[in-house]
Amino acid sequence: MYRDTLALLGPVLPAVSFLGRLPTAMCQLGSLLLVAETSGSLATAGLAGGALAAGQTVAGPLVGRLADRHGQRPVVLAASLANAAAVTALVLAALGHAATALLVPLGALAGATVPQVGPLARTRSVTLARRAGADDRTVATVLSFEGTLDEVSFVLGPALVGLAASVAHPAAALLTAAALLASCGTAFALHPSARSTAAPKATRSSAAERTRLPAATQVAPAGPGRARDARRRPVSAAATYALRGTMVLQGAMFGASQAGITALTGDLGVPDQAGLVYAAMGVTSAAAGFAMAAVPARIGLTTRWRAATALLVVLAAPLVLVDTLGLLYVGVVVLGVAYAPHLITVFGLTERTAPPARLAECMAFLTSGIVGGQALALAVSGRLAETHGAPAAFGVAAGAALACAVLSWVVRFPRTREAGTGEVRPAVEAPSA
């Protein structure tokens, strides 16, 4: 199935989208380490890092909305260059020992200008698949592929920051991120596939213009995917907010797990193991994401969502009892198996239920929810871990998992039966006339 995905997207688009989303995973930790080292204050570093997360959380959906309205090319190009400039400005201000009053707004600006390459790449890939007439199974594979790229970037980004900080300086990591934003963000914006997400007036191209696109990025004028989009009916606002809420809770699990891992490795006298433990969790999550393509199509998205949230609860609860490094590795590695399936399924439900004209905005809402939930939970569970130990932080993660499970069982989606397959699917088409 992934061979079909690569044939659809081509070799260049996944590469530039991966490198373009890598800075997002680098800047959060990089800004914390940089400001902490240059200012000597963890409080100042926390404020700058929190401002960066807040900026991305608030502005992310706006970037998605602009991309829906004006096309990805101009929006991503402007945001990539602006983000590169903002990150560079933050580095220079930190190295110049600027006051907190300057570092915080620069952090917020660096967060607000994130080009949202991850959700926009997911939107672009799904659009290419739908307009090429791909079936739901192919679209699910595309989402699994994009979700795995996200997971790998989440693991590799902090690892690169840690490596740069140990051999050189945190500023080197952030300047590298700025260079990737300027180069690969621009490449992603200018890639021919951006025409598939152009604004309505810009997409009216002649047949001759379409033939100049690479085969992997040509857009079919009609097909089953487009017909499916035309027959969609909107889901309830409660369902939409539930999908966004579950991503906030997923982010809370990330933040609480990170706080718990940091606290426990510190208590055990091996604080340098924290990054490796978190990376191990990301590796198993990425592997589970790749494996999602093998899930039978007869298992619907609602069933997958409920199964994934149940797995989150079952695998997160034992972390409260972990008290050795070996058990910590085992616990988080096993927990990682549930992360990617949950993320990919929620993205799939959103793709199936969102209005096509607002798909980028809806995808950006999900990503912003993860960032916001992670930042908030990291602050809260970090304080709990200081006063009550690592089990308190892991308890926050388990509580967030339980809330995800409750949402998955409470929310209802419109259901239709796919002709000829007998499969019941959520929130897809209204009956044909």
GUKOL-129773 format. One record per residue (C-alpha): residue in one letter; x, z, y. Coordinates in nm, 4 decimals, padded with zeros to 6 digits. Example, Ala and Ser with C-alpha at 12.3 -4.5 7.8 and 13.67 -1.06 7.14 Angstrom:
@resn: A	x: 01.2300	z: 00.7800	y: -00.4500
@resn: S	x: 01.3670	z: 00.7140	y: -00.1060
This chain:
@resn: M	x: 00.0000	z: 00.0000	y: 00.0000
@resn: Y	x: 00.2815	z: 00.0734	y: 00.2434
@resn: R	x: 00.4134	z: -00.2780	y: 00.1852
@resn: D	x: 00.0857	z: -00.4084	y: 00.3300
@resn: T	x: 00.1192	z: -00.1688	y: 00.6234
@resn: L	x: 00.4708	z: -00.2895	y: 00.7055
@resn: A	x: 00.3583	z: -00.6505	y: 00.6666
@resn: L	x: 00.0791	z: -00.5821	y: 00.9156
@resn: L	x: 00.2898	z: -00.3966	y: 01.1725
@resn: G	x: 00.6226	z: -00.5759	y: 01.1282
@resn: P	x: 00.9619	z: -00.4025	y: 01.1184
@resn: V	x: 01.0174	z: -00.3522	y: 01.4921
@resn: L	x: 00.6994	z: -00.1729	y: 01.5972
@resn: P	x: 00.7386	z: 00.1286	y: 01.3618
@resn: A	x: 01.1049	z: 00.1621	y: 01.4606
@resn: V	x: 01.0517	z: 00.1644	y: 01.8377
@resn: S	x: 00.7400	z: 00.3819	y: 01.8109
@resn: F	x: 00.9308	z: 00.6388	y: 01.6039
@resn: L	x: 01.2254	z: 00.6497	y: 01.8448
@resn: G	x: 00.9828	z: 00.6524	y: 02.1378
@resn: R	x: 00.7978	z: 00.9597	y: 02.0084
@resn: L	x: 01.1154	z: 01.1482	y: 01.9117
@resn: P	x: 01.1804	z: 01.2771	y: 02.2685
@resn: T	x: 00.8460	z: 01.4599	y: 02.2642
@resn: A	x: 00.9693	z: 01.6654	y: 01.9693
@resn: M	x: 01.3043	z: 01.7252	y: 02.1411
@resn: C	x: 01.1977	z: 01.8286	y: 02.4902
@resn: Q	x: 01.0043	z: 02.1469	y: 02.4096
@resn: L	x: 01.2896	z: 02.3223	y: 02.2297
@resn: G	x: 01.5515	z: 02.1487	y: 02.4425
@resn: S	x: 01.4046	z: 02.2778	y: 02.7674
@resn: L	x: 01.3892	z: 02.6321	y: 02.6297
@resn: L	x: 01.7526	z: 02.6286	y: 02.5189
@resn: L	x: 01.8761	z: 02.4596	y: 02.8347
@resn: V	x: 01.7038	z: 02.6911	y: 03.0819
@resn: A	x: 01.7904	z: 02.9986	y: 02.8751
@resn: E	x: 02.1597	z: 02.9060	y: 02.8771
@resn: T	x: 02.1849	z: 02.8024	y: 03.2417
@resn: S	x: 01.9682	z: 03.0806	y: 03.3874
@resn: G	x: 02.0517	z: 03.3571	y: 03.1424
@resn: S	x: 01.6849	z: 03.4531	y: 03.1383
@resn: L	x: 01.4552	z: 03.4117	y: 02.8401
@resn: A	x: 01.1586	z: 03.4788	y: 03.0680
@resn: T	x: 01.2496	z: 03.1860	y: 03.2928
@resn: A	x: 01.3060	z: 02.9664	y: 02.9878
@resn: G	x: 00.9651	z: 03.0634	y: 02.8539
@resn: L	x: 00.7978	z: 02.9788	y: 03.1831
@resn: A	x: 00.9649	z: 02.6370	y: 03.2015
@resn: G	x: 00.8866	z: 02.5594	y: 02.8378
@resn: G	x: 00.5300	z: 02.6807	y: 02.8773
@resn: A	x: 00.4836	z: 02.4660	y: 03.1863
@resn: L	x: 00.6067	z: 02.1634	y: 02.9913
@resn: A	x: 00.3570	z: 02.2307	y: 02.7116
@resn: A	x: 00.0754	z: 02.2900	y: 02.9605
@resn: G	x: 00.1520	z: 01.9660	y: 03.1419
@resn: Q	x: 00.1408	z: 01.7671	y: 02.8194
@resn: T	x: -00.1774	z: 01.9390	y: 02.7006
@resn: V	x: -00.3677	z: 01.8711	y: 03.0220
@resn: A	x: -00.2376	z: 01.5226	y: 03.1015
@resn: G	x: -00.2223	z: 01.3799	y: 02.7480
@resn: P	x: -00.5910	z: 01.2806	y: 02.7281
@resn: L	x: -00.5676	z: 01.1312	y: 03.0779
@resn: V	x: -00.2827	z: 00.9052	y: 02.9638
@resn: G	x: -00.4962	z: 00.8031	y: 02.6679
@resn: R	x: -00.7934	z: 00.7274	y: 02.8921
@resn: L	x: -00.5795	z: 00.5153	y: 03.1229
@resn: A	x: -00.4476	z: 00.3250	y: 02.8213
@resn: D	x: -00.8032	z: 00.2595	y: 02.7041
@resn: R	x: -00.9058	z: 00.1314	y: 03.0455
@resn: H	x: -00.5990	z: -00.0620	y: 03.1529
@resn: G	x: -00.4189	z: -00.1392	y: 02.8270
@resn: Q	x: -00.1196	z: 00.0356	y: 02.6770
@resn: R	x: 00.1510	z: -00.1852	y: 02.8244
@resn: P	x: 00.1345	z: -00.0820	y: 03.1931
@resn: V	x: 00.0480	z: 00.2810	y: 03.1176
@resn: V	x: 00.3222	z: 00.3408	y: 02.8592
@resn: L	x: 00.5805	z: 00.1552	y: 03.0671
@resn: A	x: 00.5083	z: 00.3630	y: 03.3778
@resn: A	x: 00.4870	z: 00.6909	y: 03.1857
@resn: S	x: 00.8080	z: 00.6278	y: 02.9887
@resn: L	x: 01.0117	z: 00.5638	y: 03.3007
@resn: A	x: 00.8505	z: 00.8523	y: 03.4879
@resn: N	x: 00.9085	z: 01.0890	y: 03.1943
@resn: A	x: 01.2728	z: 00.9840	y: 03.1645
@resn: A	x: 01.3182	z: 01.0550	y: 03.5353
@resn: A	x: 01.1374	z: 01.3920	y: 03.5128
@resn: V	x: 01.3422	z: 01.5082	y: 03.2134
@resn: T	x: 01.6642	z: 01.4046	y: 03.3879
@resn: A	x: 01.5559	z: 01.5926	y: 03.7004
@resn: L	x: 01.4882	z: 01.9046	y: 03.4923
@resn: V	x: 01.8351	z: 01.8824	y: 03.3375
@resn: L	x: 02.0048	z: 01.8411	y: 03.6757
@resn: A	x: 01.8054	z: 02.1286	y: 03.8257
@resn: A	x: 01.8906	z: 02.3587	y: 03.5355
@resn: L	x: 02.2596	z: 02.2684	y: 03.5482
@resn: G	x: 02.2492	z: 02.3330	y: 03.9220
@resn: H	x: 02.1057	z: 02.6828	y: 03.8569
@resn: A	x: 01.7886	z: 02.6041	y: 04.0491
@resn: A	x: 01.5328	z: 02.8769	y: 04.1123
@resn: T	x: 01.2444	z: 02.9401	y: 03.8763
@resn: A	x: 01.0083	z: 02.8131	y: 04.1459
@resn: L	x: 01.1627	z: 02.4653	y: 04.1020
@resn: L	x: 01.2218	z: 02.4684	y: 03.7263
@resn: V	x: 00.8592	z: 02.5473	y: 03.6416
@resn: P	x: 00.6999	z: 02.2523	y: 03.8299
@resn: L	x: 00.9713	z: 02.0208	y: 03.6962
@resn: G	x: 00.8844	z: 02.1383	y: 03.3463
@resn: A	x: 00.5167	z: 02.0726	y: 03.4140
@resn: L	x: 00.6020	z: 01.7242	y: 03.5441
@resn: A	x: 00.8108	z: 01.6517	y: 03.2350
@resn: G	x: 00.5118	z: 01.7470	y: 03.0207
@resn: A	x: 00.2506	z: 01.5639	y: 03.2261
@resn: T	x: 00.4383	z: 01.2333	y: 03.2144
@resn: V	x: 00.4873	z: 01.2228	y: 02.8340
@resn: P	x: 00.3923	z: 00.8637	y: 02.7403
@resn: Q	x: 00.1970	z: 00.9739	y: 02.4308
@resn: V	x: 00.3695	z: 00.7186	y: 02.2103
@resn: G	x: 00.2525	z: 00.8962	y: 01.8933
@resn: P	x: -00.1255	z: 00.8770	y: 01.9485
@resn: L	x: -00.1001	z: 00.5376	y: 02.1181
@resn: A	x: 00.1049	z: 00.3971	y: 01.8296
@resn: R	x: -00.1602	z: 00.5277	y: 01.5914
@resn: T	x: -00.4332	z: 00.3665	y: 01.8014
@resn: R	x: -00.2449	z: 00.0370	y: 01.8216
@resn: S	x: -00.1761	z: 00.0265	y: 01.4487
@resn: V	x: -00.5399	z: 00.0997	y: 01.3615
@resn: T	x: -00.6580	z: -00.1635	y: 01.6087
@resn: L	x: -00.4288	z: -00.4221	y: 01.4528
@resn: A	x: -00.5586	z: -00.3324	y: 01.1083
@resn: R	x: -00.9253	z: -00.3398	y: 01.2072
@resn: R	x: -00.8986	z: -00.6694	y: 01.3933
@resn: A	x: -00.7169	z: -00.8242	y: 01.0996
@resn: G	x: -01.0191	z: -00.7384	y: 00.8856
@resn: A	x: -00.8515	z: -00.4555	y: 00.6921
@resn: D	x: -01.0689	z: -00.2334	y: 00.4757
@resn: D	x: -01.0954	z: 00.1448	y: 00.5129
@resn: R	x: -00.8334	z: 00.2091	y: 00.2455
@resn: T	x: -00.5755	z: 00.0035	y: 00.4352
@resn: V	x: -00.6628	z: 00.1845	y: 00.7577
@resn: A	x: -00.6216	z: 00.5178	y: 00.5765
@resn: T	x: -00.2765	z: 00.4053	y: 00.4618
@resn: V	x: -00.1864	z: 00.3103	y: 00.8186
@resn: L	x: -00.2916	z: 00.6559	y: 00.9350
@resn: S	x: -00.0871	z: 00.8172	y: 00.6566
@resn: F	x: 00.2143	z: 00.6131	y: 00.7623
@resn: E	x: 00.1749	z: 00.7068	y: 01.1286
@resn: G	x: 00.1181	z: 01.0717	y: 01.0394
@resn: T	x: 00.4368	z: 01.0752	y: 00.8343
@resn: L	x: 00.6329	z: 00.9275	y: 01.1254
@resn: D	x: 00.5011	z: 01.2135	y: 01.3386
@resn: E	x: 00.6036	z: 01.4716	y: 01.0802
@resn: V	x: 00.9550	z: 01.3269	y: 01.0506
@resn: S	x: 00.9922	z: 01.3255	y: 01.4287
@resn: F	x: 00.8757	z: 01.6901	y: 01.4459
@resn: V	x: 01.1492	z: 01.7815	y: 01.1971
@resn: L	x: 01.4280	z: 01.5562	y: 01.3251
@resn: G	x: 01.3720	z: 01.6256	y: 01.6961
@resn: P	x: 01.4412	z: 02.0029	y: 01.6928
@resn: A	x: 01.7254	z: 01.9466	y: 01.4448
@resn: L	x: 01.8941	z: 01.7048	y: 01.6875
@resn: V	x: 01.8487	z: 01.9546	y: 01.9695
@resn: G	x: 02.0034	z: 02.2316	y: 01.7622
@resn: L	x: 02.2950	z: 02.0088	y: 01.6650
@resn: A	x: 02.3598	z: 01.9035	y: 02.0246
@resn: A	x: 02.3386	z: 02.2628	y: 02.1437
@resn: S	x: 02.5906	z: 02.3791	y: 01.8840
@resn: V	x: 02.8503	z: 02.1046	y: 01.9288
@resn: A	x: 02.8039	z: 02.0286	y: 02.2981
@resn: H	x: 02.5264	z: 02.1569	y: 02.5276
@resn: P	x: 02.1431	z: 02.1558	y: 02.5309
@resn: A	x: 02.1655	z: 01.9221	y: 02.8293
@resn: A	x: 02.3112	z: 01.6553	y: 02.5994
@resn: A	x: 01.9962	z: 01.6653	y: 02.3855
@resn: L	x: 01.7631	z: 01.6285	y: 02.6820
@resn: L	x: 01.9674	z: 01.3469	y: 02.8354
@resn: T	x: 01.9543	z: 01.1708	y: 02.4991
@resn: A	x: 01.5776	z: 01.2180	y: 02.5020
@resn: A	x: 01.5608	z: 01.0681	y: 02.8507
@resn: A	x: 01.7623	z: 00.7670	y: 02.7347
@resn: L	x: 01.5294	z: 00.7163	y: 02.4372
@resn: L	x: 01.2281	z: 00.7378	y: 02.6668
@resn: A	x: 01.3675	z: 00.4759	y: 02.9026
@resn: S	x: 01.4771	z: 00.2369	y: 02.6276
@resn: C	x: 01.2464	z: 00.2785	y: 02.3270
@resn: G	x: 00.9435	z: 00.3798	y: 02.5328
@resn: T	x: 00.9891	z: 00.0606	y: 02.7310
@resn: A	x: 01.0360	z: -00.1392	y: 02.4102
@resn: F	x: 00.7147	z: 00.0050	y: 02.2679
@resn: A	x: 00.5285	z: -00.0800	y: 02.5885
@resn: L	x: 00.6562	z: -00.4389	y: 02.5970
@resn: H	x: 00.6173	z: -00.5114	y: 02.2242
@resn: P	x: 00.3812	z: -00.8081	y: 02.1670
@resn: S	x: 00.1418	z: -00.5827	y: 01.9731
@resn: A	x: 00.0474	z: -00.4184	y: 02.3049
@resn: R	x: -00.1760	z: -00.7214	y: 02.3665
@resn: S	x: -00.4120	z: -00.5894	y: 02.0990
@resn: T	x: -00.4891	z: -00.2906	y: 02.3227
@resn: A	x: -00.4992	z: -00.4755	y: 02.6533
@resn: A	x: -00.7852	z: -00.4243	y: 02.8951
@resn: P	x: -01.0860	z: -00.6517	y: 02.8282
@resn: K	x: -01.0002	z: -00.9120	y: 03.0911
@resn: A	x: -00.6400	z: -00.9256	y: 02.9775
@resn: T	x: -00.7327	z: -00.9875	y: 02.6154
@resn: R	x: -00.9035	z: -01.3182	y: 02.6810
@resn: S	x: -00.6194	z: -01.5393	y: 02.5717
@resn: S	x: -00.6321	z: -01.8904	y: 02.4418
@resn: A	x: -00.5691	z: -01.9837	y: 02.0805
@resn: A	x: -00.2344	z: -02.1251	y: 02.1843
@resn: E	x: -00.1323	z: -01.7925	y: 02.3385
@resn: R	x: -00.2328	z: -01.6063	y: 02.0226
@resn: T	x: -00.0197	z: -01.8314	y: 01.8069
@resn: R	x: 00.2876	z: -01.7263	y: 02.0029
@resn: L	x: 00.2478	z: -01.3687	y: 01.8792
@resn: P	x: 00.4510	z: -01.2660	y: 01.5733
@resn: A	x: 00.2456	z: -01.2929	y: 01.2546
@resn: A	x: 00.2378	z: -00.9154	y: 01.2131
@resn: T	x: 00.0834	z: -00.8659	y: 01.5573
@resn: Q	x: -00.1679	z: -01.1513	y: 01.5798
@resn: V	x: -00.5213	z: -01.0337	y: 01.6404
@resn: A	x: -00.8004	z: -01.1913	y: 01.4443
@resn: P	x: -01.0933	z: -01.2917	y: 01.6688
@resn: A	x: -01.3459	z: -01.1501	y: 01.4232
@resn: G	x: -01.3700	z: -00.9834	y: 01.0861
@resn: P	x: -01.5133	z: -00.6942	y: 00.8877
@resn: G	x: -01.3274	z: -00.4398	y: 01.0964
@resn: R	x: -01.4726	z: -00.5698	y: 01.4204
@resn: A	x: -01.8201	z: -00.5876	y: 01.2731
@resn: R	x: -01.7837	z: -00.2286	y: 01.1585
@resn: D	x: -01.6835	z: -00.1192	y: 01.5086
@resn: A	x: -01.9853	z: -00.2963	y: 01.6539
@resn: R	x: -02.2258	z: -00.1047	y: 01.4284
@resn: R	x: -02.0881	z: 00.2441	y: 01.4865
@resn: R	x: -02.3087	z: 00.5135	y: 01.6228
@resn: P	x: -02.1688	z: 00.8121	y: 01.8119
@resn: V	x: -02.1505	z: 01.1485	y: 01.6400
@resn: S	x: -02.2666	z: 01.4702	y: 01.7979
@resn: A	x: -02.0622	z: 01.6378	y: 02.0675
@resn: A	x: -02.0274	z: 01.9376	y: 01.8352
@resn: A	x: -01.8533	z: 01.7234	y: 01.5729
@resn: T	x: -01.6187	z: 01.5758	y: 01.8322
@resn: Y	x: -01.5247	z: 01.9172	y: 01.9670
@resn: A	x: -01.4839	z: 02.0499	y: 01.6142
@resn: L	x: -01.2239	z: 01.7850	y: 01.5349
@resn: R	x: -01.0372	z: 01.8687	y: 01.8525
@resn: G	x: -01.0733	z: 02.2397	y: 01.7871
@resn: T	x: -00.9329	z: 02.2129	y: 01.4377
@resn: M	x: -00.6236	z: 02.0448	y: 01.5822
@resn: V	x: -00.5801	z: 02.3315	y: 01.8289
@resn: L	x: -00.5970	z: 02.5645	y: 01.5285
@resn: Q	x: -00.3464	z: 02.3478	y: 01.3412
@resn: G	x: -00.1128	z: 02.3785	y: 01.6402
@resn: A	x: -00.1713	z: 02.7541	y: 01.6322
@resn: M	x: -00.0578	z: 02.7553	y: 01.2696
@resn: F	x: 00.2601	z: 02.5714	y: 01.3717
@resn: G	x: 00.3322	z: 02.8166	y: 01.6542
@resn: A	x: 00.2517	z: 03.1287	y: 01.4532
@resn: S	x: 00.4562	z: 03.0058	y: 01.1567
@resn: Q	x: 00.7495	z: 02.9355	y: 01.3847
@resn: A	x: 00.7252	z: 03.2858	y: 01.5342
@resn: G	x: 00.6978	z: 03.4450	y: 01.1903
@resn: I	x: 00.9919	z: 03.2483	y: 01.0521
@resn: T	x: 01.2060	z: 03.3367	y: 01.3531
@resn: A	x: 01.1127	z: 03.7048	y: 01.3325
@resn: L	x: 01.1708	z: 03.7380	y: 00.9580
@resn: T	x: 01.5029	z: 03.5541	y: 00.9523
@resn: G	x: 01.6132	z: 03.7751	y: 01.2422
@resn: D	x: 01.5107	z: 04.0915	y: 01.0579
@resn: L	x: 01.6997	z: 03.9701	y: 00.7496
@resn: G	x: 02.0136	z: 03.9125	y: 00.9571
@resn: V	x: 02.0157	z: 03.5332	y: 00.9122
@resn: P	x: 01.8648	z: 03.3974	y: 01.2361
@resn: D	x: 02.0510	z: 03.0687	y: 01.1909
@resn: Q	x: 01.8282	z: 02.9966	y: 00.8893
@resn: A	x: 01.5116	z: 02.9730	y: 01.1015
@resn: G	x: 01.5582	z: 02.6071	y: 01.1897
@resn: L	x: 01.6382	z: 02.5131	y: 00.8296
@resn: V	x: 01.3303	z: 02.6937	y: 00.6979
@resn: Y	x: 01.1056	z: 02.5180	y: 00.9499
@resn: A	x: 01.2682	z: 02.1843	y: 00.8691
@resn: A	x: 01.2063	z: 02.2397	y: 00.4968
@resn: M	x: 00.8371	z: 02.2864	y: 00.5722
@resn: G	x: 00.8368	z: 01.9616	y: 00.7669
@resn: V	x: 01.0027	z: 01.7704	y: 00.4838
@resn: T	x: 00.7361	z: 01.8674	y: 00.2302
@resn: S	x: 00.4656	z: 01.7934	y: 00.4836
@resn: A	x: 00.6056	z: 01.4436	y: 00.5409
@resn: A	x: 00.6216	z: 01.3840	y: 00.1645
@resn: A	x: 00.2586	z: 01.4925	y: 00.1300
@resn: G	x: 00.1679	z: 01.2558	y: 00.4116
@resn: F	x: 00.3193	z: 00.9605	y: 00.2290
@resn: A	x: 00.1349	z: 01.0623	y: -00.0876
@resn: M	x: -00.2028	z: 01.0554	y: 00.0903
@resn: A	x: -00.2141	z: 00.6783	y: 00.0430
@resn: A	x: -00.2614	z: 00.7382	y: -00.3300
@resn: V	x: -00.5804	z: 00.9438	y: -00.2872
@resn: P	x: -00.8705	z: 00.7484	y: -00.4436
@resn: A	x: -01.0999	z: 00.5808	y: -00.1932
@resn: R	x: -01.4055	z: 00.7386	y: -00.3594
@resn: I	x: -01.2978	z: 01.0763	y: -00.2163
@resn: G	x: -01.4515	z: 01.0686	y: 00.1310
@resn: L	x: -01.3002	z: 01.2010	y: 00.4512
@resn: T	x: -01.5300	z: 01.5033	y: 00.4750
@resn: T	x: -01.4348	z: 01.6068	y: 00.1227
@resn: R	x: -01.0660	z: 01.5592	y: 00.2030
@resn: W	x: -01.1018	z: 01.7662	y: 00.5192
@resn: R	x: -01.2620	z: 02.0560	y: 00.3348
@resn: A	x: -01.0073	z: 02.0400	y: 00.0546
@resn: A	x: -00.7177	z: 02.0343	y: 00.3028
@resn: T	x: -00.8476	z: 02.3345	y: 00.4983
@resn: A	x: -00.9101	z: 02.5284	y: 00.1763
@resn: L	x: -00.5518	z: 02.4554	y: 00.0752
@resn: L	x: -00.4311	z: 02.5771	y: 00.4158
@resn: V	x: -00.6043	z: 02.9124	y: 00.3614
@resn: V	x: -00.4793	z: 02.9559	y: 00.0046
@resn: L	x: -00.1185	z: 02.8700	y: 00.0928
@resn: A	x: -00.0964	z: 03.0482	y: 00.4309
@resn: A	x: -00.2290	z: 03.3889	y: 00.3185
@resn: P	x: 00.0671	z: 03.4792	y: 00.0888
@resn: L	x: 00.3123	z: 03.4479	y: 00.3797
@resn: V	x: 00.1875	z: 03.7828	y: 00.5085
@resn: L	x: 00.3540	z: 03.9454	y: 00.2049
@resn: V	x: 00.6858	z: 03.7589	y: 00.2198
@resn: D	x: 00.9878	z: 03.9826	y: 00.2806
@resn: T	x: 01.2930	z: 03.7926	y: 00.1483
@resn: L	x: 01.4616	z: 03.4689	y: 00.2490
@resn: G	x: 01.4035	z: 03.3096	y: -00.0906
@resn: L	x: 01.0319	z: 03.3836	y: -00.0849
@resn: L	x: 01.0158	z: 03.2607	y: 00.2741
@resn: Y	x: 01.1598	z: 02.9237	y: 00.1734
@resn: V	x: 00.9183	z: 02.8962	y: -00.1176
@resn: G	x: 00.6199	z: 03.0015	y: 00.0927
@resn: V	x: 00.6725	z: 02.7628	y: 00.3825
@resn: V	x: 00.7770	z: 02.4710	y: 00.1616
@resn: V	x: 00.4536	z: 02.5050	y: -00.0355
@resn: L	x: 00.2496	z: 02.5501	y: 00.2845
@resn: G	x: 00.3925	z: 02.2251	y: 00.4204
@resn: V	x: 00.2086	z: 02.0390	y: 00.1444
@resn: A	x: -00.1220	z: 02.1123	y: 00.3202
@resn: Y	x: -00.0209	z: 02.0308	y: 00.6769
@resn: A	x: 00.0043	z: 01.6499	y: 00.6749
@resn: P	x: -00.3108	z: 01.5923	y: 00.4654
@resn: H	x: -00.5090	z: 01.7990	y: 00.7147
@resn: L	x: -00.3639	z: 01.6182	y: 01.0156
@resn: I	x: -00.4069	z: 01.2718	y: 00.8651
@resn: T	x: -00.7647	z: 01.3418	y: 00.7586
@resn: V	x: -00.8661	z: 01.4645	y: 01.1047
@resn: F	x: -00.7084	z: 01.1562	y: 01.2617
@resn: G	x: -00.8997	z: 00.9473	y: 01.0081
@resn: L	x: -01.2309	z: 01.1144	y: 01.0927
@resn: T	x: -01.1622	z: 01.0594	y: 01.4613
@resn: E	x: -01.0802	z: 00.6914	y: 01.4055
@resn: R	x: -01.4013	z: 00.6509	y: 01.2064
@resn: T	x: -01.6235	z: 00.8261	y: 01.4621
@resn: A	x: -01.4690	z: 00.7634	y: 01.8059
@resn: P	x: -01.6054	z: 00.4872	y: 02.0299
@resn: P	x: -01.3562	z: 00.1990	y: 01.9961
@resn: A	x: -01.3194	z: 00.1771	y: 02.3740
@resn: R	x: -01.2031	z: 00.5409	y: 02.3877
@resn: L	x: -00.9914	z: 00.5590	y: 02.0738
@resn: A	x: -00.6595	z: 00.6191	y: 02.2535
@resn: E	x: -00.8114	z: 00.8988	y: 02.4615
@resn: C	x: -00.9587	z: 01.0657	y: 02.1506
@resn: M	x: -00.6272	z: 01.0405	y: 01.9637
@resn: A	x: -00.4441	z: 01.1859	y: 02.2649
@resn: F	x: -00.6910	z: 01.4759	y: 02.2741
@resn: L	x: -00.5932	z: 01.5631	y: 01.9174
@resn: T	x: -00.2206	z: 01.5531	y: 01.9897
@resn: S	x: -00.2636	z: 01.7558	y: 02.3082
@resn: G	x: -00.4632	z: 02.0099	y: 02.1097
@resn: I	x: -00.1733	z: 02.0567	y: 01.8696
@resn: V	x: 00.0708	z: 02.1062	y: 02.1568
@resn: G	x: -00.1562	z: 02.3499	y: 02.3400
@resn: G	x: -00.2404	z: 02.5490	y: 02.0292
@resn: Q	x: 00.1227	z: 02.5719	y: 01.9291
@resn: A	x: 00.2383	z: 02.6928	y: 02.2702
@resn: L	x: -00.0386	z: 02.9538	y: 02.2979
@resn: A	x: 00.0053	z: 03.0843	y: 01.9434
@resn: L	x: 00.3827	z: 03.0972	y: 01.9787
@resn: A	x: 00.3482	z: 03.3183	y: 02.2859
@resn: V	x: 00.0871	z: 03.5481	y: 02.1302
@resn: S	x: 00.2309	z: 03.5708	y: 01.7789
@resn: G	x: 00.5840	z: 03.6059	y: 01.9156
@resn: R	x: 00.4755	z: 03.9189	y: 02.1012
@resn: L	x: 00.2960	z: 04.0464	y: 01.7902
@resn: A	x: 00.6051	z: 03.9839	y: 01.5790
@resn: E	x: 00.8171	z: 04.1865	y: 01.8207
@resn: T	x: 00.5915	z: 04.4885	y: 01.7917
@resn: H	x: 00.4488	z: 04.4626	y: 01.4389
@resn: G	x: 00.6932	z: 04.2386	y: 01.2538
@resn: A	x: 00.6736	z: 03.8941	y: 01.0948
@resn: P	x: 00.3570	z: 03.9701	y: 00.8885
@resn: A	x: 00.1577	z: 03.9910	y: 01.2113
@resn: A	x: 00.2638	z: 03.6391	y: 01.3129
@resn: F	x: 00.1899	z: 03.5024	y: 00.9675
@resn: G	x: -00.1470	z: 03.6756	y: 00.9892
@resn: V	x: -00.2253	z: 03.4666	y: 01.2976
@resn: A	x: -00.1396	z: 03.1530	y: 01.0979
@resn: A	x: -00.3670	z: 03.2616	y: 00.8127
@resn: G	x: -00.6482	z: 03.3389	y: 01.0574
@resn: A	x: -00.6160	z: 02.9945	y: 01.2156
@resn: A	x: -00.6299	z: 02.8365	y: 00.8693
@resn: L	x: -00.9485	z: 03.0279	y: 00.7892
@resn: A	x: -01.1059	z: 02.9100	y: 01.1155
@resn: C	x: -01.0159	z: 02.5491	y: 01.0245
@resn: A	x: -01.1910	z: 02.5935	y: 00.6900
@resn: V	x: -01.5035	z: 02.7328	y: 00.8553
@resn: L	x: -01.5196	z: 02.4344	y: 01.0921
@resn: S	x: -01.4826	z: 02.1862	y: 00.8077
@resn: W	x: -01.7850	z: 02.3334	y: 00.6286
@resn: V	x: -02.0051	z: 02.3939	y: 00.9331
@resn: V	x: -01.9740	z: 02.0522	y: 01.0986
@resn: R	x: -02.1918	z: 01.7677	y: 00.9738
@resn: F	x: -02.1270	z: 01.3976	y: 01.0204
@resn: P	x: -02.3785	z: 01.1133	y: 00.9871
@resn: R	x: -02.3454	z: 00.9690	y: 00.6377
@resn: T	x: -02.3960	z: 00.6188	y: 00.5034
@resn: R	x: -02.3486	z: 00.4622	y: 00.1620
@resn: E	x: -02.0967	z: 00.1812	y: 00.1490
@resn: A	x: -02.2623	z: -00.1212	y: -00.0055
@resn: G	x: -02.1375	z: -00.2086	y: -00.3507
@resn: T	x: -01.9187	z: 00.0991	y: -00.3945
@resn: G	x: -02.1605	z: 00.3882	y: -00.4051
@resn: E	x: -01.9211	z: 00.5809	y: -00.1801
@resn: V	x: -02.0763	z: 00.8104	y: 00.0768
@resn: R	x: -01.8776	z: 00.8066	y: 00.3995
@resn: P	x: -01.9072	z: 01.0027	y: 00.7215
@resn: A	x: -02.0028	z: 00.8709	y: 01.0604
@resn: V	x: -01.9495	z: 00.5003	y: 01.0210
@resn: E	x: -02.2254	z: 00.2476	y: 01.0666
@resn: A	x: -02.5806	z: 00.2383	y: 01.1833
@resn: P	x: -02.8105	z: 00.0285	y: 00.9665
@resn: S	x: -02.7945	z: -00.3440	y: 01.0237
@resn: A	x: -03.0891	z: -00.5066	y: 01.1941
